Amino acid sequence: MKLQQLSLFLENKPGQIKLPCRALAKAGINILTLSLADTQQFGILRLIVKDWARAKKALEEAGCIVNLTEVLALDVTDKPGGLADLLDLLDNARLDIEYMYAFTSGTRGHKAALIFRFADPDAAIKVLTKHDISIIGAEKLFARLDEK
């Protein structure tokens, strides 16, 4: 159920995001979704790729510092209030969300896929499962993308 996310620390200056993108392209690895957050001095590039182990190796060989993080991909009802309802549930269960971002591919039917980083992913899985919230496992997520 958990996905491995690659996180890279990049210096906050022009052109820095190009290095990891080129390294992955050279290795033939497609970026399925990403998030970029910045501060005054550095940025954090978060990536989901199908073959995270090979991507990690390619990025490290290119000189990047890579950290692995466990995240969850959730099906969220794609309608006004869909995300708000999920956030109510998470808040009532006192689950801390460190960050989240949209999954650019993987929307189907009336569902949108969102990536969540929880402070305690195992506790989140228990709550989500109890409330019949669909957690998208890697196999299912990547199968969706292979259909396109």
N, C-alpha and C positions, 0 to 999 in steps of 0.2 A: 504493500500500500504506500509506503514511503518512497519518494523519489530522491535521487541524489542530485543536488544542485551544486554547480561549480561557482565559487565566489572568488573574484580577483580584485586585488587592490591596485588601483591605477593612480599615477600622479595626475593631479588636476591641471593639465595643460593640453593645448591642442595636439591632436594626432595620437594620443595614447590608446584610444579604443581600437585603432587600426591594427596594432600589433597582435592582439589575441584573435581578432577576426581573420587576419591573414594566416595566422598559424593554424587555425581550424580549417580554413579553406584549403590550405596546402595539404592537410591531412585528410581532406575529403569528408569533413564532419560538418553536418548542417546544424545550425543553431535553430532550435525549435521555438524558443521564446527567451526573452532577456529582460532585465531591468537594470537601469543605471541610476544610481543615486550619488550625489556629490556633496562634498564639504569644501571648505576653503582650500584645503591642501591636497585632498585625494578623493577618488571616486571608488565606488564598489560596483563592479559589473557582476551581475548574477545571471547565470546561464543554465538552461535545461537543454541537454542534448541526449540523443538516444544512447550513444556509446560513451558514457561519462569517463570510464577508465582510460580509454584511448585518447579522449579529449584532454584529460588531465595531464597525461604524459606529453602530448604534443605541446600543450601550453607551457609546461615546466621546461621542456627542451628549448622553447622560444624565450625563456628567461622570466616567465610570469610566476608569481607566487599564487598558488591555488589552494583554496580551502574547500572541503566538502561539507555540505550542510544537508540535513534531511528536511524535506518539505512535503506538503500534501497538495495534491491537485483535487479540487472539489467541483462537483457539478452544482451550479447555482442557478436557480430559476431566473430566466432571462425575461424579466418583466419589472415594471416599476415596483420597488419594495422587495424584490427577491433577495438582494444582498442585505438590505436592512433587516429582513426577517432572520437571515442566517446570523448576522452580527448580534441580534437580540439573543438568540440561542446561545451563542458563544459567550456573550457577556453574562448571561444568567448562570452559565456553568463556570464562570470565573476563569475562562481560558484566556491567557495572554497571547495576543497576536503581535509578533515582532515586526512583521511586514507582510504585504500581500501585493500581488500584481496579476494582471490579466494574462491568460494564455492566449497568444495571438492566433493559434490554430487549435481547433478542437471543439468549436461551438457546434452543437447539433440540436436539431429540434428546438425546444424552448429552454435549452440549458446553455449556460456559458461556463467555461472552465476557468477557474482562478487558482493561482498558486498561493498557498499560505505557509508562512513560517511561524510555527507555534513555539512558545517557550518550552512546552512539554508535549511533543508530538504524540506520545503514547496515550496521555490523558485525553488529548483531542480526538484521537481515533475512537476511544471508548465512548465519548459523548456523542460524536457524530454517528457512530454505528447504532447507538441506542435510539437516536432520533431519526434513523433511516435517511441520513444525508449521504449521498453517494460520494465515496472516495474513489478517485480514478487511479487504479494501479498502473504501473509502467507499461505492462503488456497491453492493457486496454487502451491507454492513452496513445501509445505509439502505433497500435493497430488502426486507430482512428485516422492518424496522420498518413499511414501507408495507403489508406483507401483513396486519398485525394490525388 
